[in-house]
Amino acid sequence: MTARSVIRLLPEHAAVSGSVTFDNRSVLDLGPEELRRFRSRDVAMVFQDPRAHIDQTWTIGSFLRATLAINGLKERRPAERRARELLNSVHIDNADRRMRQYPYEVSGGMLQRVMIAAALAADPRLLLADEPTTALDVTVQAEIVRVLGELRAERGLSMLFITHDLELAEVACDRMAVMYAGRIVEELPVQGVADTARHPYTIGLLGARPDIAGRARRLSQLPGRPLFAHETQQGCSFASRCAIVMDECREASPPLHLVDGHAVACLRAAAAGDLLGTGPSSGTAEVVARRVDHSVVIGVRNLSRTFGSTAAVNDISFELRRGDSLAIVGESGSGKTTVARILVGLDRATSGSVEIEGRERRGRRIAGLSYREGARKVQIVFQDPYGSLDPRQRIGAAIAEVARFADDLTVPEARRRAIELLGLVGLDEGYVDRFPRRLSGGQRQRAAIARALAARPEVLVLDEAVAALDVSIQAQVLNLLADLREQLGVTYVFITHDLAVVRQVADRVLVMRHGNCVETGDVDQILTRPRDDYTIRLVNSSPTTLLRHKLSGPAVEEAGPPRHGLGA
């Protein structure tokens, strides 16, 4: 909403106060024609999902030519020449071929670079980047951050970069403004932010981050849930979640004021410095012992899945023992989700086999078991907590429905079971009759996990289950999964592109590329001493490693990454 305010791209009935100035001009006072010129020439915006902002029936060349025509370059040949220059500026090779392709023929990272090229068509002076890398793999994310850095250096481009990844903000930006409940609560240089933060919320976010270098016994998490801007009351909005709150904090909203050279909206900023480094996850590199026995719960042998002439999965094999946790990592299109869908029966293998406790899975059925018995073996939690729950169905009813199917319970029994499961994932009985729209993203994901657990599965497949969550909510969900594993002995297959999350949740890692397994091993070996060049590239593209090297030059693969990952 803040970024949209800069270009007045707001809901129709939004009330706006205050000021937005650009080159000493008031943006809020611009007339229709002036606003059009401002949006087309001075400022550009790149959104999170590139596929939602480009017509899938246009070629990339048609899209870029139309964008250039809006900015006055209407002749076809000069427009095509300029389009090729823009594609080259964002490191897209073979521009002539790319211009003939449709959006669905290129990867998400490639399409995001196309959108950045289009944003640069009018040579703007300000780029608004709204979560431009959230849905991208770490290697592509590193490329996008590098491209943005080069554009800033070469063109003098200013950038407002929106992200929930603090490490990525430290890599991509010079300064950071932390927002909570609609207000900026701290603004500070990114250099040394882990030592200089003075607002309890910023410090809480820093402590909640998993660390690719070592697993914490438990991630630090902020109590309660984040407040929306419309929920703010008298006093500090963070007061109900703050560890050092005092009575004065609840009386008036603290203004931004200078503390140690940067702006903080906290009456106890001086005392908040003592919170730095005190979270349970700080400086811990301990791998916690897990309940693992020797019985194989999933056995995958020479698994392959083809779609026409394309091999999505090619000859993959692995075993998963009860209570174990396996992370499958790799870029988009590497075959991770296809493997997950086959494990839970949402897709069929072309060749090879999947055995659940020694019984072969044949599509949705497991040999010798009914649908009900099969549901008790494997369940899945999807990435999007907003799309995986029926918005018309109350949370309790969604969970009870699965419980009734799995255990043939009566309606009252299923409701009691739903209440128990909500309690297990940290939601009280009051959530039973709520609709999904009344839950935050983290609460919805907890409800989705409770629904999956209603079938009492032995294996839980989590397909990017924390990718869309803020770091504080992510910490809550990761701690919850660790608790469930200890209490119930659940076995996990965790699909993710976040290697810091892998370190926190996994015992073993399987690295996929183009449908093939390129490396597998225990989590310490894969993240600390990777052997395959692609695995090394993944590790060295993580925000943690990028922050360490502060990459601003060649891409990771071009620069030649350290040969031993984090141990280099």
C-alpha positions in Angstrom: 0.0 0.0 0.0 2.9 2.4 0.7 4.5 1.7 -2.7 1.1 2.1 -4.5 0.6 5.4 -2.7 3.8 6.7 -4.4 2.2 6.3 -7.8 -1.4 6.8 -6.6 -2.4 3.3 -7.6 -4.9 3.0 -4.7 -8.4 1.5 -4.2 -11.1 3.8 -5.5 -12.4 4.9 -2.1 -9.0 5.1 -0.3 -8.6 8.3 1.8 -5.1 9.7 1.6 -3.5 12.3 3.9 0.1 13.6 4.2 2.3 14.2 1.2 4.2 12.4 -1.5 6.8 14.5 -3.3 8.9 13.7 -6.4 11.5 16.3 -7.5 9.7 18.8 -5.3 6.4 18.1 -7.0 3.4 16.9 -5.0 2.3 13.6 -6.5 -1.0 13.8 -4.7 -1.8 17.1 -6.5 -0.9 16.0 -10.1 -3.7 16.2 -12.6 -4.7 13.3 -14.9 -2.3 14.1 -17.7 0.6 14.9 -15.3 -0.1 11.7 -13.4 0.0 9.7 -16.6 3.4 11.2 -17.6 4.7 10.6 -14.1 3.7 6.9 -14.1 5.1 6.3 -17.6 8.3 8.3 -17.5 9.5 8.9 -14.0 8.6 5.8 -12.0 8.1 2.1 -12.8 6.8 -0.8 -10.7 7.7 -4.5 -10.7 5.2 -6.8 -9.0 5.7 -10.1 -7.2 4.0 -12.4 -9.8 5.1 -11.6 -13.3 2.6 -14.0 -14.9 -0.3 -12.1 -13.4 0.8 -8.8 -15.1 1.5 -9.9 -18.7 -1.0 -11.1 -21.3 -0.2 -14.8 -21.9 -1.4 -14.5 -25.6 1.2 -11.9 -26.5 4.8 -12.8 -27.3 7.5 -11.1 -25.2 8.4 -9.0 -28.2 4.8 -7.8 -28.6 4.6 -6.9 -25.0 7.8 -4.9 -25.0 6.9 -3.1 -28.3 3.5 -2.2 -26.8 5.2 -0.9 -23.7 7.6 1.2 -25.8 4.7 2.5 -28.0 3.1 3.9 -24.8 6.3 5.8 -24.2 6.4 7.3 -27.7 8.4 4.7 -29.7 5.8 3.5 -32.2 7.9 2.5 -35.3 8.4 -1.3 -35.4 12.1 -1.6 -36.2 13.4 1.0 -33.8 11.1 -0.5 -31.1 12.4 -4.0 -31.8 16.0 -2.7 -31.6 15.3 -1.0 -28.3 13.5 -4.1 -27.0 16.6 -6.2 -27.7 18.7 -3.6 -25.9 16.4 -3.8 -22.8 16.6 -7.6 -22.8 20.4 -7.5 -23.0 20.5 -5.0 -20.1 18.9 -7.6 -17.8 21.2 -10.4 -19.0 18.7 -12.2 -21.2 20.6 -14.0 -24.0 19.5 -14.7 -27.5 17.1 -11.7 -27.5 15.7 -12.4 -31.0 14.5 -15.9 -29.9 13.2 -14.7 -26.6 11.1 -12.0 -28.3 9.3 -14.7 -30.3 8.5 -16.7 -27.2 5.3 -16.6 -25.2 5.3 -16.0 -21.4 4.4 -19.7 -20.7 7.5 -20.8 -22.6 10.0 -19.2 -20.2 10.9 -19.6 -16.5 9.6 -17.4 -13.7 13.0 -15.8 -13.3 13.3 -15.1 -17.0 9.8 -13.6 -17.1 10.6 -11.4 -14.0 13.7 -10.1 -15.9 11.4 -9.3 -18.9 9.1 -7.3 -16.5 12.2 -5.4 -15.2 13.2 -4.7 -18.8 9.7 -3.4 -19.5 9.8 -1.2 -16.4 13.1 0.3 -17.8 11.5 1.1 -21.1 11.1 4.8 -20.3 14.4 5.1 -18.4 12.7 5.8 -15.0 14.5 7.4 -12.1 12.6 5.4 -9.5 11.8 1.6 -9.5 9.2 0.2 -7.1 10.0 -3.5 -6.6 7.2 -5.2 -4.7 8.4 -8.7 -3.5 10.1 -9.2 -6.9 12.0 -12.4 -5.8 9.6 -14.1 -3.3 8.4 -16.8 -5.7 11.8 -17.4 -7.3 14.5 -20.0 -6.6 17.6 -18.9 -4.8 19.8 -19.0 -8.0 17.3 -16.9 -9.9 16.8 -14.6 -6.9 20.5 -14.0 -6.9 20.5 -13.1 -10.6 17.6 -10.6 -10.1 19.3 -8.9 -7.1 22.5 -8.7 -9.2 20.7 -7.2 -12.2 18.9 -4.6 -9.9 22.3 -3.7 -8.4 23.9 -3.2 -11.8 21.0 -1.0 -12.9 21.3 1.2 -9.9 25.0 1.6 -10.4 24.9 2.1 -14.2 21.7 4.3 -14.4 21.7 6.0 -11.1 18.3 4.3 -10.5 16.6 4.8 -7.1 14.8 1.8 -5.8 12.1 1.0 -3.2 12.4 -2.7 -2.5 9.6 -4.4 -0.6 10.4 -7.8 1.0 9.9 -9.9 4.1 13.4 -11.4 3.8 15.7 -9.3 6.0 18.8 -10.8 4.6 17.7 -10.1 1.1 17.0 -6.5 2.1 20.5 -6.3 3.5 22.0 -7.6 0.2 19.9 -5.4 -2.2 19.5 -2.1 -0.4 21.4 0.6 1.5 18.7 1.5 4.1 15.9 -0.5 5.7 12.5 0.8 7.0 10.7 -1.8 9.2 6.9 -1.5 9.2 4.5 -2.9 11.8 0.7 -2.4 11.8 0.8 0.3 9.1 3.6 2.4 10.6 7.4 2.6 10.2 8.8 1.6 13.6 12.5 1.7 12.7 14.7 3.1 9.8 18.3 2.2 9.8 21.3 1.4 7.5 21.5 -2.2 6.4 25.2 -2.3 7.3 25.4 -4.2 10.6 21.6 -4.3 11.2 22.0 -7.3 13.4 24.0 -5.2 15.9 22.3 -1.8 15.6 18.6 -2.6 15.6 16.8 -1.0 18.5 13.1 -1.7 18.1 11.8 -5.0 19.8 10.0 -5.9 16.6 13.0 -5.6 14.4 15.1 -7.5 16.9 12.4 -10.2 17.1 12.4 -10.6 13.3 16.2 -11.0 13.3 16.0 -13.6 16.0 13.3 -15.6 14.2 15.5 -16.2 11.1 16.7 -19.8 10.6 20.5 -20.0 10.0 22.0 -22.0 7.1 25.1 -22.5 9.2 23.4 -24.4 12.0 20.2 -25.7 13.4 18.7 -24.2 16.5 17.0 -26.2 19.2 14.1 -23.8 18.8 13.7 -20.7 16.8 12.9 -17.5 18.6 9.3 -16.5 17.9 7.3 -13.4 18.7 4.2 -14.1 20.9 0.7 -13.4 19.5 0.0 -12.5 15.9 0.8 -9.4 13.8 -1.7 -6.6 13.9 -3.3 -5.1 10.8 -3.2 -1.3 10.5 -6.9 -1.1 11.1 -6.6 -3.0 14.4 -4.3 -0.4 16.0 -5.4 1.1 19.3 -4.1 3.7 21.7 -0.5 3.4 22.5 2.2 1.4 20.8 0.8 -1.2 18.4 3.5 -3.7 19.4 2.8 -3.4 23.1 0.8 -6.6 23.4 3.8 -8.6 21.9 6.7 -6.8 23.5 9.0 -8.3 26.1 10.0 -5.0 27.6 6.7 -3.1 27.5 5.9 -0.6 30.3 2.7 1.3 31.2 3.7 4.4 29.2 3.9 2.3 26.0 0.1 1.8 26.1 -0.8 5.4 26.6 0.5 7.1 23.4 1.9 6.0 20.1 5.7 6.6 20.2 7.1 8.9 17.5 10.2 8.2 15.5 13.2 9.7 17.2 16.9 9.3 16.9 18.6 6.5 18.9 22.3 5.6 18.1 22.1 7.6 14.9 18.9 6.1 13.4 15.2 6.5 13.8 13.2 4.3 16.2 9.6 4.5 17.3 10.1 3.0 20.8 10.1 4.5 24.3 12.5 1.7 25.4 14.9 1.7 22.5 17.9 2.0 24.7 16.9 -1.1 26.7 15.9 -3.0 23.6 19.5 -3.2 22.6 19.9 -5.8 25.4 17.6 -8.1 23.5 20.0 -8.5 20.7 21.5 -12.0 20.5 19.4 -13.4 23.3 16.9 -15.4 21.2 17.0 -19.2 21.4 18.2 -19.4 17.8 21.2 -17.1 18.2 24.6 -18.7 17.7 23.3 -22.3 18.0 24.6 -24.9 15.6 23.4 -28.0 17.4 21.6 -30.8 15.6 18.9 -32.1 17.9 18.5 -35.8 18.3 15.3 -37.1 16.6 13.0 -40.1 17.1 14.0 -42.3 14.2 13.7 -46.0 14.1 15.0 -48.3 11.3 11.7 -49.2 9.6 11.3 -47.8 6.1 8.1 -46.0 5.7 8.6 -44.8 2.1 10.8 -46.5 -0.5 11.2 -44.9 -3.9 12.8 -47.0 -6.6 13.9 -45.7 -10.1 10.9 -43.3 -10.2 10.3 -41.5 -13.5 7.5 -39.3 -14.8 7.3 -38.0 -18.3 4.9 -35.5 -19.9 5.0 -36.2 -23.6 8.7 -36.0 -24.5 9.6 -34.1 -21.3 11.0 -35.9 -18.3 9.8 -34.2 -15.2 11.4 -36.9 -12.9 14.1 -39.2 -14.1 15.2 -42.3 -12.2 14.9 -41.0 -8.7 15.5 -43.4 -5.7 15.5 -42.8 -2.0 14.3 -44.3 1.3 12.6 -42.5 4.2 12.6 -44.1 7.7 10.0 -43.5 10.3 10.5 -40.2 12.2 13.0 -39.0 9.6 12.9 -35.7 7.8 13.9 -35.4 4.1 14.2 -32.1 2.3 14.0 -32.1 -1.5 15.5 -28.9 -2.9 16.1 -27.5 -6.4 15.0 -24.9 -8.8 11.5 -24.5 -10.2 10.9 -27.2 -12.8 13.4 -29.6 -11.2 10.7 -32.1 -10.4 10.3 -31.6 -6.7 6.5 -31.0 -6.7 6.0 -33.9 -9.2 7.7 -36.2 -6.7 5.5 -34.9 -3.9 2.3 -35.4 -6.0 3.3 -39.0 -6.8 4.0 -39.7 -3.1 0.5 -38.6 -2.1 -1.3 -40.2 -5.1 -2.2 -37.0 -6.9 -0.1 -38.2 -9.9 1.1 -41.5 -11.3 4.7 -42.5 -12.1 5.5 -43.4 -15.7 8.0 -46.0 -14.5 9.6 -47.1 -11.2 7.8 -47.6 -7.9 6.7 -46.0 -4.7 6.2 -48.2 -1.7 4.4 -47.1 1.5 5.4 -49.4 4.3 6.2 -52.1 1.7 2.9 -51.7 -0.2 3.1 -50.3 -3.7 1.3 -47.1 -4.4 -0.8 -47.3 -7.6 -2.1 -43.8 -8.2 -4.5 -42.9 -5.4 -4.6 -46.4 -4.1 -2.1 -48.2 -2.0 -2.0 -52.0 -2.7 -4.1 -53.9 -0.2 -5.5 -50.8 1.5 -8.8 -48.9 1.2 -8.9 -45.2 0.4 -9.5 -44.5 4.1 -6.5 -46.6 5.2 -4.4 -45.0 2.5 -5.3 -41.5 3.7 -3.8 -42.4 7.1 -0.4 -43.1 5.5 0.4 -39.9 3.6 -1.0 -36.4 3.6 0.1 -33.1 2.1 0.2 -29.4 3.1 0.4 -27.0 0.1 2.3 -23.7 -0.2 -0.6 -21.4 -0.4 -2.6 -21.3 2.9 -5.2 -18.9 1.2 -5.9 -21.3 -1.6 -5.9 -24.6 0.2 -8.9 -23.9 2.4 -12.4 -23.5 1.1 -13.4 -19.9 1.9 -17.1 -21.0 2.3 -16.3 -23.6 4.9 -15.6 -22.9 8.6 -12.2 -24.1 9.9 -13.7 -26.7 12.3 -15.9 -28.2 9.6 -12.9 -28.5 7.2 -10.9 -30.4 9.8 -13.9 -32.5 11.0 -14.7 -33.5 7.5 -11.3 -35.2 7.2 -11.5 -36.7 10.7 -15.0 -38.3 9.9 -13.6 -39.8 6.6 -10.4 -41.2 8.2 -12.0 -42.6 11.4 -15.7 -42.9 10.7 -16.6 -40.5 13.6 -19.9 -39.1 14.4 -20.5 -35.3 13.9 -20.0 -34.5 17.6 -16.9 -36.7 17.8 -15.4 -35.1 14.7 -16.0 -31.6 16.1 -14.2 -32.6 19.3 -11.4 -34.0 17.3 -11.2 -30.7 15.3 -10.9 -28.8 18.6 -8.1 -31.1 19.8 -6.2 -30.7 16.6 -6.5 -26.9 16.6 -5.2 -26.9 20.1 -2.3 -29.1 18.9 -1.3 -26.5 16.3 -1.7 -23.6 18.8 -5.2 -22.4 17.9 -7.9 -22.3 20.6 -11.5 -23.5 20.4 -12.7 -20.0 19.2 -11.2 -20.7 15.8 -13.5 -23.7 15.1 -16.3 -21.5 13.8 -14.2 -19.0 12.0 -14.0 -18.7 8.2 -10.5 -18.7 6.6 -10.8 -15.0 5.8 -10.7 -14.2 9.5 -7.3 -15.9 9.9 -3.9 -14.5 9.2 -1.6 -16.4 6.8 0.2 -18.1 9.6 -3.1 -19.1 11.3 -4.4 -20.5 8.0 -1.3 -22.6 7.5 -1.7 -24.0 11.0 -5.3 -24.8 10.2 -4.1 -26.5 7.0 -1.6 -28.6 9.0 -4.4 -29.5 11.5 -6.6 -30.7 8.6 -3.8 -32.8 7.2 -3.2 -34.3 10.7 -6.9 -35.2 11.0 -6.2 -38.2 8.9 -3.5 -39.3 11.4 -0.9 -39.7 8.7 2.4 -41.3 9.2 4.1 -39.1 6.6 3.4 -35.4 6.0 4.5 -33.9 2.7 5.0 -30.1 3.0 5.3 -28.5 -0.4 6.8 -25.0 0.1 4.6 -24.8 3.2 6.4 -21.7 4.7 7.5 -19.9 1.5 4.8 -17.3 1.6 5.0 -16.6 5.4 6.7 -13.7 7.1 9.8 -14.6 9.1 8.1 -14.4 12.5 5.2 -16.6 11.4 7.6 -18.9 9.6 9.4 -19.4 13.0 6.1 -20.3 14.6 5.2 -22.9 11.9 8.7 -24.5 12.0 8.7 -24.8 15.8 5.2 -26.3 15.5 6.4 -28.9 13.0 9.4 -29.8 15.3 6.9 -30.2 18.2 4.6 -32.4 16.2 7.5 -34.6 15.1 8.6 -35.1 18.7 5.1 -35.7 20.0 3.6 -37.8 17.2 6.7 -39.3 15.5 5.5 -37.9 12.1 7.8 -38.4 9.1 8.4 -35.3 6.9 9.1 -34.8 3.2 9.9 -31.0 3.1 10.0 -29.4 -0.3 11.6 -25.9 -0.3 14.1 -23.6 -2.0 15.1 -22.0 1.3 18.3 -23.6 2.5 18.2 -22.0 5.9 14.8 -23.7 6.4 16.4 -27.0 5.2 19.0 -26.7 7.9 16.3 -26.2 10.5 13.9 -29.0 9.6 15.8 -31.7 7.7 18.1 -34.6 8.6 18.8 -35.5 5.0 18.7 -33.6 1.7 18.0 -34.7 -1.9 19.1 -32.1 -4.5 17.2 -32.2 -7.9 17.9 -30.6 -11.2 16.1 -31.1 -14.5 14.3 -34.1 -13.0 17.5 -35.8 -11.8 19.0 -36.3 -8.4 22.4 -34.6 -8.5 23.4 -35.1 -4.9 22.0 -36.6 -1.7 23.3 -36.9 1.8 22.9 -35.7 5.4 22.1 -32.0 5.9 25.5 -31.1 7.3 27.4 -32.6 4.3 25.1 -31.0 1.7 25.1 -27.5 3.2 28.6 -27.4 4.5 30.6 -29.7 2.1 28.6 -29.9 -1.1 30.3 -31.9 -3.9 28.2 -31.2 -7.0 28.7 -27.9 -8.8 25.0 -27.3 -8.9 24.6 -27.9 -5.1 27.6 -25.5 -4.6 25.8 -22.9 -6.7 22.6 -23.3 -4.7 24.4 -22.9 -1.4 26.3 -19.8 -2.6 23.1 -18.3 -4.0 21.3 -18.3 -0.6 20.6 -14.8 0.9 22.9 -15.7 3.9 25.9 -16.4 1.5 25.0 -13.4 -0.7 25.0 -11.2 2.4 28.4 -12.5 3.4 29.9 -11.8 0.0 27.7 -8.8 -0.7 27.6 -9.7 -4.4 27.3 -6.8 -6.8 29.3 -8.1 -9.7 29.1 -11.3 -11.7 26.4 -13.9 -11.1 27.2 -16.7 -8.8 27.9 -19.2 -11.5 29.9 -16.7 -13.5 32.0 -15.6 -10.6 33.0 -19.1 -9.8 31.6 -20.0 -6.3 33.8 -21.4 -3.5 34.3 -25.1 -4.1 33.3 -26.1 -0.6 30.1 -24.1 0.0 29.9 -22.6 3.5 33.1 -24.2 4.5 35.1 -22.1 2.1 
